[in-house]
Amino acid sequence: MITTPLITRAEIQQYKQLSNSINNAKLNELILQAQMVDLYPLLGEQLYYDVINNTSDWTDLLEGVIYEYNGITYTNVGLKAVLAHYAYARYVLYGDVIDTAFGLKAKMNNDVSEKIDYPMKKTLYEHNCNYAFNLWLNVESYLMRNNIAKYFKCGIKSNNKNFRISRIG
């Protein structure tokens, strides 16, 4: 079972405005979900587990790097940037849901702030997922240009939620 997040709160805060008062256990839960649900299908099983188990061997992939390919200089934004946006997307949608003795509740506060409604949360979630996937395309180019043997293009999640099967004939 994967229990070690690849990114920290501080690393997410490099890309997104994220409060310091968020419960660490909840944030780590969302990061681990993003790792398994969003990164795993993109990286493929072999590379995913190698990155998880040998993070120090994958610094350029995780942190990002400037590299040259066919005489052109490129920038790999880094897998942590991708994961930060996927984790933040999950935080936006699920971050205020907490488990209590009386069931699941939405966290409320006593300030004058107002809760964001679900359609807005969903829009923010989708926007951050789309942005994360575009960052992923940059990382994927790095993997392919550098012939990373453990990377196999497989199972990329489609954004098409309107899948239909029609009868022919």
C-alpha positions, 0 to 999 in steps of 0.5 A, a space after each residue: 500500500 502506498 502511504 508516502 506522498 510524492 509532494 508536500 503542502 509547501 510544494 503544492 503552494 509553489 503552484 497554488 494558493 493553499 491554506 496552511 490550516 488544512 488538516 495534514 491527514 486530509 491533504 495527504 489523503 487527497 495527494 495519495 488519491 491523486 497519485 493512484 487515480 491520476 498519475 498511475 494510469 499516466 506513468 504506467 505500472 512499472 514506472 509508477 512503482 519505480 518512482 514511488 520506491 526510488 524517488 532519489 533516482 528520479 529527481 529530474 522527472 520529479 523536480 523538472 529539468 532543462 534538457 537538450 534534444 536534437 539541438 533544441 533546448 526544452 524544459 520538463 516542468 516536473 511530475 511534482 507540478 502535475 501532481 500538485 495540480 491534480 491534488 489541488 483539484 481534489 482538494 477543491 472538490 473534496 477538501 471540506 468533507 470531513 467524517 464525524 461521529 454523525 456521518 460525513 459533513 461539510 466543514 463550516 466556519 464562523 467567519 464572514 466567508 461564504 461557501 462555494 457552491 458545487 457547480 463552481 467547485 466542479 468547474 475549478 476541479 475540471 480546470 485544474 485537472 485539465 491544466 495538470 494534464 497539459 503539464 503532463 503532456 510536457 512531462 510525457 515529451 521528456 520521457 519519450 525524448 529521453 527514451 525512459 525504458 520504464 515508461 510505456 504509454 498506456 491507459 491514458 484517461 479520456 476526458 470524454 464522459 459521454 461514452 456510448 455503445 450503439 448497436 450496429 445493424 
